[in-house]
């Protein structure tokens, strides 16, 4: 019994001593950090109130609820005093901020903020367009929301061609469109070719670049990507002219002496059509041969573009005499060239707009 009374008295003495100290300590704390340090001295794991709480083990079980309630009341008083002092510190800091000068005249002047730069796709686009300008091509442009006729029909796509399916194209409704005129987000920049040939007469050599859209999304494909489309129409234009232009373009892109090869391929709007590969610029030996590397998949060749002679039906759809004029067309993906140019492994990195990534280029 005497031990219990002694433990209860020790608890009361401890609470009484704390009651005179913690309030003074809280009042003297000049900032939030100092206040929290003083709170920890009372309520922390090794705090004084925690030590007082440990005295309960010397109290009889029948007396512990009352003693514990007494300690809890004291703890609430400490927490209430802490919250009140914290509000005072915040208010004082805010009052000091509002009453201070709007700026500190002693601070050094701010340096100029870093300037931005063109996106790697835009840099690649401009570099490619500059090459074709040097080769005598004019630069054209067209809308991203295009008529089905310009995107498919006039390019001699068969009505049942897979590219016209809903699974491959983003079809959109345009307010005020002509009845029966279907519109979509253009799937290639070839639509600019149709617009140019429908509004101008040969001779003409035009190149255009821009965003195109297809229902595709993986490591090397994106629902939005970028293309360059070029074409030339005049009397007597042949496949030899196409080979000369493609060869000159490859040399300006990858360096003098870059070899090119043409592989037969099918495109609805050209006949004949071909895929063009350029010798890999990343594994070329001094003698001109290629060692093979990860970039070219050990083949020594990089896929460059698709091309061919413009189909006579395309010329006729644009009001051009296909008996008098011939022409060639080509197209390539800007994003792929940018990925090769800068060593980018995932096409999604180009469109996530992370400044930590884009600042590297």
Secondary structure, 3 states (H helix, E strand, C coil): CHHHHHHHHHHHHHHHHHHHHHHHHHHHCCCHHHHHHHHHHHHCCCCHHHHHHHHHHHCCHHHHHHHHHHHHHHHHHHHHHHHHHHHHHHHHHHHHHHHCCCCCCCCCCCCCCCCCCCCHHHHHHHHHHHHHHHCCCEEECCCCEEEHHHHCHHHCCCCCCHHHCCCCCCEECCCCCCCCCCEEECCCCHHHHHHHHHHCCCCEEEEEEEEEECCCCECCECCEEEEEEEEEEECCCCHHHHHHHHHHHHHHHHCCCCCEEEEEECCCCEEEEEEEEEECCCCECCCCCECCCCCCCCCCEEEEEEEEEECHHHHHHCCCCCCCCEEEEEEEEHHHHHHHHHCCCCHHHHCCCCHHHHCCC
